[in-house]
Amino acid sequence: MNFGDYAFRIKQAKQRLPLPKLMELHGKKCLALTSMQCPFHADEHPSFSAWRTASGAWRWKCHAGCGGGDEIDYLVLELEMTKGQAICEYLQLAGLLTD
């Protein structure tokens, strides 16, 4: 599969499996536009936020320093994997890549 194929499938996956649904699959509740406890560190004060951009894409950020990004960046941290592995995992979870 070439880069263009991956880019197209990632776009499809983001429609099928947006960040809130992805987090729910991993046992985390995602409440858009509210601060919540970060799933990546012991969080005494809610430092994690998720929001939908004007273009419809989902983004997240830990304001305590864990990072931020999209669904794939979330999987990188959640599952401690490389970006390439996270892309494959995300496409599989969204039903767009078979073994």
C-alpha positions as CSV (number, residue, x, y, z in Angstrom):
1,M,0.0,0.0,0.0
2,N,1.4,3.4,-0.9
3,F,1.2,6.7,1.1
4,G,-1.9,7.9,-0.8
5,D,-3.7,4.7,0.1
6,Y,-2.8,5.0,3.8
7,A,-3.9,8.7,3.8
8,F,-7.2,7.9,2.3
9,R,-7.8,5.0,4.7
10,I,-6.8,7.1,7.7
11,K,-9.4,9.7,6.6
12,Q,-12.0,7.0,6.3
13,A,-11.0,5.6,9.7
14,K,-11.4,9.0,11.4
15,Q,-15.0,9.1,10.1
16,R,-15.7,5.6,11.3
17,L,-13.8,5.7,14.6
18,P,-13.4,9.2,15.9
19,L,-11.5,9.9,19.1
20,P,-14.4,9.6,21.6
21,K,-15.3,6.2,20.2
22,L,-11.6,5.1,20.2
23,M,-11.1,6.1,23.8
24,E,-14.3,4.3,24.7
25,L,-12.9,1.1,23.1
26,H,-10.0,1.5,25.5
27,G,-12.2,2.0,28.6
28,K,-11.8,5.8,28.7
29,K,-14.6,8.2,28.6
30,C,-14.1,11.3,26.4
31,L,-16.2,14.3,27.1
32,A,-15.6,16.9,24.3
33,L,-14.9,20.4,25.3
34,T,-14.4,19.6,29.0
35,S,-11.3,19.0,31.0
36,M,-10.9,15.5,32.3
37,Q,-8.2,13.4,34.0
38,C,-5.5,12.5,31.6
39,P,-5.4,8.8,30.8
40,F,-1.6,8.8,30.5
41,H,-0.5,9.9,34.0
42,A,-1.8,10.2,37.6
43,D,-3.8,13.3,37.3
44,E,-4.9,15.1,40.5
45,H,-6.3,18.1,38.5
46,P,-8.0,17.4,35.2
47,S,-5.4,18.3,32.5
48,F,-6.7,16.4,29.4
49,S,-9.0,18.0,26.9
50,A,-10.5,16.8,23.6
51,W,-12.3,18.9,21.0
52,R,-13.6,18.8,17.5
53,T,-12.0,21.3,15.1
54,A,-13.9,23.5,12.6
55,S,-13.0,20.9,9.9
56,G,-14.6,18.1,11.9
57,A,-11.4,16.5,13.0
58,W,-10.9,15.4,16.6
59,R,-7.8,16.6,18.6
60,W,-6.7,16.0,22.2
61,K,-4.1,17.5,24.5
62,C,-2.7,16.9,27.9
63,H,-1.9,20.3,29.3
64,A,0.5,18.7,31.9
65,G,2.9,17.6,29.1
66,C,2.0,14.1,28.0
67,G,1.4,15.4,24.4
68,G,-1.4,15.9,22.1
69,G,-2.7,15.1,18.6
70,D,-5.2,12.9,16.8
71,E,-6.5,9.4,17.2
72,I,-3.2,7.9,16.0
73,D,-1.2,9.9,18.4
74,Y,-3.5,8.7,21.1
75,L,-2.8,5.1,20.3
76,V,0.9,5.7,20.2
77,L,0.8,6.7,23.9
78,E,-2.1,4.4,25.0
79,L,-0.5,1.3,23.5
80,E,3.1,2.4,23.7
81,M,3.8,1.7,20.0
82,T,5.4,3.4,17.1
83,K,3.4,5.7,14.8
84,G,3.5,3.1,12.0
85,Q,2.2,0.4,14.4
86,A,-0.5,2.8,15.6
87,I,-1.7,3.5,12.1
88,C,-2.0,-0.2,11.4
89,E,-3.8,-0.7,14.7
90,Y,-6.2,2.2,14.0
91,L,-7.0,1.0,10.6
92,Q,-7.7,-2.5,11.9
93,L,-10.0,-1.1,14.7
94,A,-11.9,0.9,12.1
95,G,-12.3,-2.2,9.9
96,L,-10.2,-0.8,7.1
97,L,-7.2,-3.2,7.3
98,T,-7.2,-6.9,7.5
99,D,-4.4,-9.1,8.6
